[in-house]
Amino acid sequence: MRYGDGGGLNEAGRQRREQVRQKAAELFEAGVSAVEVAARLEVSTKSAYAWRREWVAGGPDALKSEGSVGASTKLAAKQVERLRQRLEAGPAASGYTEDQRWTLARVVKLIATQPL
């Protein structure tokens, strides 16, 4: 597994990454160098060095995941589902007949006009 492959991971992917970081902590504890950790775990040396710094400062707990990053959604689950349906119906169904592209401005307008 390459650590940098596949952003936007689901929970299973985040768990796999967590296991990689915890394995790195075990290797650091055993005296393995950051370069060797990177090679064994197939991650970048930059990540391995960063993990080592965190591990030295706070032990294995310092390498635990802090959860998913990014802002949480401001739409309720029903709103997300309605938005998905409207997007799948295409721009023409929302009155954009001049072309069949969803632009950021159009999606923003679609969200703003969506009932709560």
N, CA, C and O atoms as a GROMACS GRO file, in nm:
protein
  464
    1MET      N    1   0.084  -0.118   0.000
    1MET     CA    2   0.000   0.000   0.000
    1MET      C    3   0.088   0.124   0.000
    1MET      O    4   0.182   0.135   0.080
    2ARG      N    5   0.060   0.212  -0.086
    2ARG     CA    6   0.127   0.341  -0.088
    2ARG      C    7   0.044   0.438  -0.008
    2ARG      O    8  -0.076   0.452  -0.033
    3TYR      N    9   0.104   0.504   0.089
    3TYR     CA   10   0.031   0.591   0.179
    3TYR      C   11  -0.036   0.707   0.106
    3TYR      O   12  -0.147   0.747   0.142
    4GLY      N   13   0.029   0.759   0.004
    4GLY     CA   14  -0.024   0.876  -0.065
    4GLY      C   15  -0.132   0.844  -0.166
    4GLY      O   16  -0.198   0.936  -0.214
    5ASP      N   17  -0.153   0.718  -0.199
    5ASP     CA   18  -0.255   0.683  -0.298
    5ASP      C   19  -0.394   0.694  -0.239
    5ASP      O   20  -0.418   0.653  -0.126
    6GLY      N   21  -0.485   0.749  -0.316
    6GLY     CA   22  -0.626   0.744  -0.280
    6GLY      C   23  -0.668   0.833  -0.167
    6GLY      O   24  -0.694   0.786  -0.056
    7GLY      N   25  -0.675   0.963  -0.192
    7GLY     CA   26  -0.729   1.054  -0.092
    7GLY      C   27  -0.879   1.033  -0.077
    7GLY      O   28  -0.940   0.960  -0.155
    8GLY      N   29  -0.936   1.095   0.020
    8GLY     CA   30  -1.079   1.082   0.041
    8GLY      C   31  -1.118   0.941   0.084
    8GLY      O   32  -1.214   0.885   0.031
    9LEU      N   33  -1.048   0.886   0.176
    9LEU     CA   34  -1.069   0.748   0.216
    9LEU      C   35  -1.196   0.731   0.298
    9LEU      O   36  -1.241   0.822   0.366
   10ASN      N   37  -1.252   0.611   0.288
   10ASN     CA   38  -1.364   0.575   0.374
   10ASN      C   39  -1.308   0.527   0.508
   10ASN      O   40  -1.187   0.530   0.530
   11GLU      N   41  -1.395   0.484   0.596
   11GLU     CA   42  -1.352   0.444   0.730
   11GLU      C   43  -1.254   0.327   0.725
   11GLU      O   44  -1.157   0.324   0.801
   12ALA      N   45  -1.277   0.230   0.636
   12ALA     CA   46  -1.186   0.116   0.626
   12ALA      C   47  -1.046   0.162   0.583
   12ALA      O   48  -0.946   0.113   0.634
   13GLY      N   49  -1.040   0.254   0.490
   13GLY     CA   50  -0.912   0.307   0.446
   13GLY      C   51  -0.839   0.382   0.556
   13GLY      O   52  -0.718   0.370   0.571
   14ARG      N   53  -0.916   0.460   0.633
   14ARG     CA   54  -0.854   0.531   0.745
   14ARG      C   55  -0.801   0.433   0.849
   14ARG      O   56  -0.697   0.458   0.910
   15GLN      N   57  -0.872   0.323   0.871
   15GLN     CA   58  -0.826   0.221   0.965
   15GLN      C   59  -0.696   0.157   0.918
   15GLN      O   60  -0.606   0.131   0.998
   16ARG      N   61  -0.687   0.130   0.787
   16ARG     CA   62  -0.562   0.074   0.732
   16ARG      C   63  -0.446   0.170   0.755
   16ARG      O   64  -0.337   0.128   0.793
   17ARG      N   65  -0.468   0.298   0.731
   17ARG     CA   66  -0.363   0.397   0.753
   17ARG      C   67  -0.324   0.403   0.900
   17ARG      O   68  -0.207   0.417   0.934
   18GLU      N   69  -0.424   0.393   0.987
   18GLU     CA   70  -0.398   0.392   1.131
   18GLU      C   71  -0.307   0.275   1.166
   18GLU      O   72  -0.213   0.290   1.245
   19GLN      N   73  -0.333   0.158   1.108
   19GLN     CA   74  -0.251   0.040   1.134
   19GLN      C   75  -0.108   0.061   1.086
   19GLN      O   76  -0.013   0.016   1.151
   20VAL      N   77  -0.092   0.129   0.974
   20VAL     CA   78   0.042   0.157   0.922
   20VAL      C   79   0.118   0.246   1.019
   20VAL      O   80   0.235   0.222   1.049
   21ARG      N   81   0.052   0.351   1.069
   21ARG     CA   82   0.119   0.441   1.165
   21ARG      C   83   0.154   0.368   1.294
   21ARG      O   84   0.261   0.391   1.351
   22GLN      N   85   0.065   0.282   1.341
   22GLN     CA   86   0.094   0.208   1.464
   22GLN      C   87   0.208   0.107   1.443
   22GLN      O   88   0.288   0.084   1.533
   23LYS      N   89   0.215   0.048   1.325
   23LYS     CA   90   0.327  -0.041   1.292
   23LYS      C   91   0.457   0.039   1.291
   23LYS      O   92   0.562  -0.009   1.335
   24ALA      N   93   0.449   0.162   1.239
   24ALA     CA   94   0.567   0.250   1.240
   24ALA      C   95   0.613   0.276   1.383
   24ALA      O   96   0.733   0.274   1.411
   25ALA      N   97   0.518   0.300   1.473
   25ALA     CA   98   0.553   0.323   1.614
   25ALA      C   99   0.625   0.201   1.672
   25ALA      O  100   0.722   0.215   1.746
   26GLU      N  101   0.577   0.082   1.639
   26GLU     CA  102   0.642  -0.041   1.688
   26GLU      C  103   0.784  -0.052   1.634
   26GLU      O  104   0.876  -0.089   1.707
   27LEU      N  105   0.801  -0.019   1.508
   27LEU     CA  106   0.935  -0.026   1.448
   27LEU      C  107   1.029   0.078   1.510
   27LEU      O  108   1.146   0.048   1.535
   28PHE      N  109   0.979   0.199   1.534
   28PHE     CA  110   1.062   0.300   1.599
   28PHE      C  111   1.104   0.251   1.738
   28PHE      O  112   1.219   0.269   1.779
   29GLU      N  113   1.011   0.190   1.810
   29GLU     CA  114   1.039   0.138   1.943
   29GLU      C  115   1.150   0.032   1.937
   29GLU      O  116   1.231   0.020   2.029
   30ALA      N  117   1.153  -0.044   1.827
   30ALA     CA  118   1.254  -0.148   1.809
   30ALA      C  119   1.387  -0.093   1.758
   30ALA      O  120   1.482  -0.168   1.737
   31GLY      N  121   1.393   0.040   1.739
   31GLY     CA  122   1.518   0.101   1.696
   31GLY      C  123   1.539   0.107   1.546
   31GLY      O  124   1.650   0.134   1.500
   32VAL      N  125   1.434   0.083   1.468
   32VAL     CA  126   1.445   0.087   1.322
   32VAL      C  127   1.447   0.233   1.278
   32VAL      O  128   1.372   0.316   1.330
   33SER      N  129   1.534   0.264   1.182
   33SER     CA  130   1.546   0.402   1.134
   33SER      C  131   1.424   0.443   1.053
   33SER      O  132   1.348   0.359   1.004
   34ALA      N  133   1.406   0.574   1.040
   34ALA     CA  134   1.292   0.625   0.962
   34ALA      C  135   1.301   0.582   0.816
   34ALA      O  136   1.199   0.552   0.754
   35VAL      N  137   1.421   0.579   0.761
   35VAL     CA  138   1.438   0.537   0.622
   35VAL      C  139   1.396   0.391   0.605
   35VAL      O  140   1.329   0.357   0.507
   36GLU      N  141   1.434   0.306   0.699
   36GLU     CA  142   1.397   0.165   0.692
   36GLU      C  143   1.246   0.148   0.714
   36GLU      O  144   1.184   0.064   0.649
   37VAL      N  145   1.188   0.226   0.805
   37VAL     CA  146   1.043   0.220   0.827
   37VAL      C  147   0.971   0.255   0.698
   37VAL      O  148   0.875   0.188   0.660
   38ALA      N  149   1.017   0.360   0.631
   38ALA     CA  150   0.955   0.400   0.504
   38ALA      C  151   0.962   0.287   0.401
   38ALA      O  152   0.864   0.260   0.332
   39ALA      N  153   1.076   0.222   0.393
   39ALA     CA  154   1.092   0.112   0.297
   39ALA      C  155   1.002  -0.006   0.332
   39ALA      O  156   0.936  -0.062   0.245
   40ARG      N  157   1.000  -0.043   0.458
   40ARG     CA  158   0.920  -0.159   0.500
   40ARG      C  159   0.770  -0.136   0.484
   40ARG      O  160   0.696  -0.226   0.446
   41LEU      N  161   0.727  -0.016   0.514
   41LEU     CA  162   0.583   0.013   0.511
   41LEU      C  163   0.538   0.074   0.378
   41LEU      O  164   0.420   0.103   0.359
   42GLU      N  165   0.633   0.094   0.288
   42GLU     CA  166   0.605   0.150   0.156
   42GLU      C  167   0.538   0.286   0.164
   42GLU      O  168   0.436   0.312   0.101
   43VAL      N  169   0.598   0.373   0.245
   43VAL     CA  170   0.553   0.511   0.258
   43VAL      C  171   0.671   0.602   0.224
   43VAL      O  172   0.784   0.556   0.211
   44SER      N  173   0.644   0.730   0.212
   44SER     CA  174   0.753   0.823   0.181
   44SER      C  175   0.843   0.841   0.304
   44SER      O  176   0.799   0.826   0.418
   45THR      N  177   0.968   0.873   0.278
   45THR     CA  178   1.059   0.899   0.390
   45THR      C  179   1.014   1.024   0.465
   45THR      O  180   1.033   1.034   0.586
   46LYS      N  181   0.954   1.119   0.394
   46LYS     CA  182   0.903   1.239   0.459
   46LYS      C  183   0.799   1.202   0.565
   46LYS      O  184   0.803   1.253   0.677
   47SER      N  185   0.706   1.111   0.530
   47SER     CA  186   0.606   1.066   0.628
   47SER      C  187   0.672   0.995   0.744
   47SER      O  188   0.637   1.019   0.860
   48ALA      N  189   0.766   0.909   0.714
   48ALA     CA  190   0.833   0.833   0.820
   48ALA      C  191   0.908   0.926   0.916
   48ALA      O  192   0.903   0.906   1.037
   49TYR      N  193   0.976   1.026   0.863
   49TYR     CA  194   1.046   1.120   0.951
   49TYR      C  195   0.947   1.201   1.035
   49TYR      O  196   0.971   1.226   1.153
   50ALA      N  197   0.835   1.242   0.974
   50ALA     CA  198   0.734   1.317   1.049
   50ALA      C  199   0.675   1.230   1.160
   50ALA      O  200   0.658   1.275   1.273
   51TRP      N  201   0.645   1.105   1.127
   51TRP     CA  202   0.592   1.014   1.229
   51TRP      C  203   0.693   0.994   1.341
   51TRP      O  204   0.656   0.988   1.458
   52ARG      N  205   0.822   0.983   1.305
   52ARG     CA  206   0.924   0.961   1.408
   52ARG      C  207   0.930   1.080   1.503
   52ARG      O  208   0.940   1.063   1.624
   53ARG      N  209   0.925   1.202   1.446
   53ARG     CA  210   0.925   1.322   1.531
   53ARG      C  211   0.805   1.320   1.626
   53ARG      O  212   0.819   1.348   1.745
   54GLU      N  213   0.688   1.286   1.573
   54GLU     CA  214   0.567   1.281   1.656
   54GLU      C  215   0.580   1.171   1.762
   54GLU      O  216   0.541   1.190   1.877
   55TRP      N  217   0.634   1.057   1.722
   55TRP     CA  218   0.652   0.944   1.814
   55TRP      C  219   0.748   0.980   1.927
   55TRP      O  220   0.722   0.951   2.043
   56VAL      N  221   0.860   1.045   1.892
   56VAL     CA  222   0.957   1.087   1.994
   56VAL      C  223   0.892   1.185   2.092
   56VAL      O  224   0.916   1.177   2.213
   57ALA      N  225   0.810   1.275   2.041
   57ALA     CA  226   0.747   1.377   2.126
   57ALA      C  227   0.634   1.321   2.212
   57ALA      O  228   0.612   1.368   2.324
   58GLY      N  229   0.560   1.221   2.159
   58GLY     CA  230   0.442   1.178   2.232
   58GLY      C  231   0.416   1.030   2.239
   58GLY      O  232   0.311   0.988   2.286
   59GLY      N  233   0.509   0.950   2.193
   59GLY     CA  234   0.491   0.805   2.196
   59GLY      C  235   0.390   0.757   2.093
   59GLY      O  236   0.348   0.832   2.005
   60PRO      N  237   0.351   0.629   2.104
   60PRO     CA  238   0.260   0.571   2.004
   60PRO      C  239   0.127   0.645   1.993
   60PRO      O  240   0.068   0.651   1.884
   61ASP      N  241   0.078   0.701   2.103
   61ASP     CA  242  -0.050   0.773   2.098
   61ASP      C  243  -0.044   0.895   2.007
   61ASP      O  244  -0.146   0.938   1.953
   62ALA      N  245   0.075   0.952   1.989
   62ALA     CA  246   0.090   1.069   1.904
   62ALA      C  247   0.064   1.036   1.757
   62ALA      O  248   0.038   1.124   1.676
   63LEU      N  249   0.071   0.907   1.724
   63LEU     CA  250   0.049   0.866   1.585
   63LEU      C  251  -0.094   0.820   1.559
   63LEU      O  252  -0.127   0.776   1.449
   64LYS      N  253  -0.179   0.829   1.660
   64LYS     CA  254  -0.319   0.789   1.641
   64LYS      C  255  -0.391   0.889   1.554
   64LYS      O  256  -0.360   1.009   1.555
   65SER      N  257  -0.485   0.839   1.478
   65SER     CA  258  -0.563   0.924   1.389
   65SER      C  259  -0.646   1.024   1.468
   65SER      O  260  -0.698   0.993   1.575
   66GLU      N  261  -0.658   1.143   1.414
   66GLU     CA  262  -0.742   1.245   1.475
   66GLU      C  263  -0.879   1.248   1.408
   66GLU      O  264  -0.956   1.342   1.430
   67GLY      N  265  -0.909   1.148   1.328
   67GLY     CA  266  -1.038   1.142   1.259
   67GLY      C  267  -1.028   1.204   1.121
   67GLY      O  268  -0.922   1.250   1.079
   68SER      N  269  -1.139   1.203   1.052
   68SER     CA  270  -1.139   1.257   0.917
   68SER      C  271  -1.121   1.408   0.922
   68SER      O  272  -1.164   1.474   1.017
   69VAL      N  273  -1.059   1.460   0.820
   69VAL     CA  274  -1.031   1.603   0.815
   69VAL      C  275  -1.134   1.673   0.727
   69VAL      O  276  -1.210   1.608   0.655
   70GLY      N  277  -1.135   1.800   0.735
   70GLY     CA  278  -1.226   1.878   0.652
   70GLY      C  279  -1.349   1.921   0.731
   70GLY      O  280  -1.378   1.872   0.840
   71ALA      N  281  -1.418   2.012   0.671
   71ALA     CA  282  -1.538   2.064   0.735
   71ALA      C  283  -1.648   1.959   0.731
   71ALA      O  284  -1.657   1.879   0.637
   72SER      N  285  -1.730   1.960   0.832
   72SER     CA  286  -1.843   1.868   0.831
   72SER      C  287  -1.952   1.926   0.742
   72SER      O  288  -1.959   2.047   0.719
   73THR      N  289  -2.036   1.839   0.693
   73THR     CA  290  -2.140   1.882   0.600
   73THR      C  291  -2.241   1.971   0.671
   73THR      O  292  -2.272   1.950   0.789
   74LYS      N  293  -2.293   2.068   0.600
   74LYS     CA  294  -2.394   2.157   0.655
   74LYS      C  295  -2.532   2.115   0.610
   74LYS      O  296  -2.632   2.174   0.652
   75LEU      N  297  -2.539   2.014   0.526
   75LEU     CA  298  -2.667   1.966   0.476
   75LEU      C  299  -2.708   1.841   0.553
   75LEU      O  300  -2.623   1.758   0.588
   76ALA      N  301  -2.835   1.829   0.579
   76ALA     CA  302  -2.888   1.708   0.642
   76ALA      C  303  -2.886   1.595   0.539
   76ALA      O  304  -2.876   1.620   0.418
   77ALA      N  305  -2.895   1.472   0.585
   77ALA     CA  306  -2.890   1.357   0.496
   77ALA      C  307  -2.996   1.364   0.387
   77ALA      O  308  -2.970   1.330   0.271
   78LYS      N  309  -3.118   1.407   0.423
   78LYS     CA  310  -3.225   1.419   0.323
   78LYS      C  311  -3.189   1.523   0.216
   78LYS      O  312  -3.217   1.503   0.098
   79GLN      N  313  -3.128   1.634   0.260
   79GLN     CA  314  -3.089   1.737   0.165
   79GLN      C  315  -2.980   1.687   0.070
   79GLN      O  316  -2.982   1.716  -0.049
   80VAL      N  317  -2.886   1.612   0.123
   80VAL     CA  318  -2.779   1.556   0.040
   80VAL      C  319  -2.840   1.462  -0.064
   80VAL      O  320  -2.800   1.465  -0.180
   81GLU      N  321  -2.934   1.380  -0.023
   81GLU     CA  322  -2.998   1.287  -0.116
   81GLU      C  323  -3.076   1.362  -0.224
   81GLU      O  324  -3.068   1.326  -0.341
   82ARG      N  325  -3.150   1.465  -0.185
   82ARG     CA  326  -3.224   1.544  -0.285
   82ARG      C  327  -3.127   1.612  -0.382
   82ARG      O  328  -3.152   1.617  -0.503
   83LEU      N  329  -3.018   1.664  -0.329
   83LEU     CA  330  -2.917   1.728  -0.414
   83LEU      C  331  -2.859   1.627  -0.511
   83LEU      O  332  -2.843   1.657  -0.629
   84ARG      N  333  -2.827   1.509  -0.463
   84ARG     CA  334  -2.772   1.405  -0.550
   84ARG      C  335  -2.870   1.374  -0.663
   84ARG      O  336  -2.830   1.362  -0.779
   85GLN      N  337  -2.996   1.361  -0.630
   85GLN     CA  338  -3.098   1.331  -0.731
   85GLN      C  339  -3.109   1.443  -0.834
   85GLN      O  340  -3.120   1.418  -0.954
   86ARG      N  341  -3.105   1.567  -0.786
   86ARG     CA  342  -3.114   1.681  -0.879
   86ARG      C  343  -2.991   1.690  -0.968
   86ARG      O  344  -3.002   1.724  -1.086
   87LEU      N  345  -2.875   1.660  -0.913
   87LEU     CA  346  -2.753   1.662  -0.994
   87LEU      C  347  -2.756   1.552  -1.099
   87LEU      O  348  -2.716   1.573  -1.213
   88GLU      N  349  -2.803   1.434  -1.059
   88GLU     CA  350  -2.810   1.322  -1.154
   88GLU      C  351  -2.911   1.348  -1.264
   88GLU      O  352  -2.896   1.296  -1.374
   89ALA      N  353  -3.015   1.429  -1.237
   89ALA     CA  354  -3.115   1.461  -1.339
   89ALA      C  355  -3.056   1.549  -1.448
   89ALA      O  356  -3.111   1.559  -1.558
   90GLY      N  357  -2.945   1.614  -1.418
   90GLY     CA  358  -2.877   1.695  -1.518
   90GLY      C  359  -2.915   1.842  -1.510
   90GLY      O  360  -3.017   1.877  -1.451
   91PRO      N  361  -2.832   1.927  -1.569
   91PRO     CA  362  -2.856   2.072  -1.564
   91PRO      C  363  -2.987   2.115  -1.630
   91PRO      O  364  -3.051   2.209  -1.582
   92ALA      N  365  -3.028   2.050  -1.737
   92ALA     CA  366  -3.150   2.089  -1.807
   92ALA      C  367  -3.272   2.078  -1.717
   92ALA      O  368  -3.363   2.160  -1.726
   93ALA      N  369  -3.274   1.978  -1.630
   93ALA     CA  370  -3.387   1.960  -1.538
   93ALA      C  371  -3.397   2.074  -1.438
   93ALA      O  372  -3.502   2.096  -1.378
   94SER      N  373  -3.289   2.148  -1.420
   94SER     CA  374  -3.289   2.263  -1.329
   94SER      C  375  -3.293   2.395  -1.404
   94SER      O  376  -3.270   2.501  -1.346
   95GLY      N  377  -3.322   2.388  -1.533
   95GLY     CA  378  -3.339   2.510  -1.612
   95GLY      C  379  -3.218   2.558  -1.689
   95GLY      O  380  -3.223   2.663  -1.752
   96TYR      N  381  -3.109   2.484  -1.686
   96TYR     CA  382  -2.989   2.523  -1.760
   96TYR      C  383  -2.988   2.451  -1.894
   96TYR      O  384  -2.932   2.342  -1.907
   97THR      N  385  -3.051   2.511  -1.994
   97THR     CA  386  -3.067   2.444  -2.123
   97THR      C  387  -2.959   2.481  -2.224
   97THR      O  388  -2.944   2.414  -2.326
   98GLU      N  389  -2.882   2.587  -2.195
   98GLU     CA  390  -2.781   2.631  -2.293
   98GLU      C  391  -2.664   2.534  -2.304
   98GLU      O  392  -2.602   2.526  -2.411
   99ASP      N  393  -2.632   2.461  -2.199
   99ASP     CA  394  -2.530   2.357  -2.206
   99ASP      C  395  -2.556   2.254  -2.096
   99ASP      O  396  -2.636   2.278  -2.006
  100GLN      N  397  -2.489   2.144  -2.103
  100GLN     CA  398  -2.511   2.034  -2.009
  100GLN      C  399  -2.391   2.015  -1.916
  100GLN      O  400  -2.335   1.906  -1.905
  101ARG      N  401  -2.354   2.126  -1.849
  101ARG     CA  402  -2.243   2.120  -1.755
  101ARG      C  403  -2.289   2.170  -1.620
  101ARG      O  404  -2.362   2.268  -1.609
  102TRP      N  405  -2.242   2.100  -1.515
  102TRP     CA  406  -2.261   2.152  -1.381
  102TRP      C  407  -2.138   2.235  -1.349
  102TRP      O  408  -2.026   2.184  -1.350
  103THR      N  409  -2.157   2.361  -1.320
  103THR     CA  410  -2.048   2.447  -1.277
  103THR      C  411  -2.062   2.468  -1.126
  103THR      O  412  -2.167   2.441  -1.069
  104LEU      N  413  -1.957   2.516  -1.065
  104LEU     CA  414  -1.961   2.543  -0.922
  104LEU      C  415  -2.072   2.643  -0.890
  104LEU      O  416  -2.146   2.625  -0.794
  105ALA      N  417  -2.083   2.747  -0.971
  105ALA     CA  418  -2.186   2.849  -0.947
  105ALA      C  419  -2.326   2.788  -0.956
  105ALA      O  420  -2.414   2.824  -0.877
  106ARG      N  421  -2.347   2.700  -1.049
  106ARG     CA  422  -2.478   2.636  -1.064
  106ARG      C  423  -2.509   2.545  -0.945
  106ARG      O  424  -2.622   2.543  -0.895
  107VAL      N  425  -2.411   2.471  -0.901
  107VAL     CA  426  -2.432   2.381  -0.787
  107VAL      C  427  -2.459   2.462  -0.661
  107VAL      O  428  -2.546   2.426  -0.581
  108VAL      N  429  -2.386   2.571  -0.642
  108VAL     CA  430  -2.410   2.658  -0.527
  108VAL      C  431  -2.554   2.711  -0.530
  108VAL      O  432  -2.622   2.711  -0.428
  109LYS      N  433  -2.598   2.755  -0.647
  109LYS     CA  434  -2.736   2.805  -0.660
  109LYS      C  435  -2.837   2.694  -0.633
  109LYS      O  436  -2.939   2.717  -0.569
  110LEU      N  437  -2.808   2.576  -0.681
  110LEU     CA  438  -2.895   2.462  -0.659
  110LEU      C  439  -2.908   2.432  -0.508
  110LEU      O  440  -3.018   2.406  -0.459
  111ILE      N  441  -2.797   2.437  -0.438
  111ILE     CA  442  -2.800   2.413  -0.293
  111ILE      C  443  -2.878   2.524  -0.223
  111ILE      O  444  -2.959   2.497  -0.134
  112ALA      N  445  -2.854   2.648  -0.264
  112ALA     CA  446  -2.919   2.762  -0.199
  112ALA      C  447  -3.071   2.760  -0.217
  112ALA      O  448  -3.144   2.809  -0.131
  113THR      N  449  -3.117   2.705  -0.328
  113THR     CA  450  -3.262   2.703  -0.355
  113THR      C  451  -3.329   2.575  -0.309
  113THR      O  452  -3.449   2.556  -0.329
  114GLN      N  453  -3.252   2.488  -0.250
  114GLN     CA  454  -3.306   2.360  -0.205
  114GLN      C  455  -3.387   2.377  -0.076
  114GLN      O  456  -3.341   2.445   0.016
  115PRO      N  457  -3.504   2.317  -0.069
  115PRO     CA  458  -3.584   2.329   0.055
  115PRO      C  459  -3.515   2.257   0.170
  115PRO      O  460  -3.441   2.160   0.150
  116LEU      N  461  -3.538   2.306   0.290
  116LEU     CA  462  -3.478   2.246   0.409
  116LEU      C  463  -3.547   2.119   0.451
  116LEU      O  464  -3.508   2.057   0.550
   0.00000   0.00000   0.00000
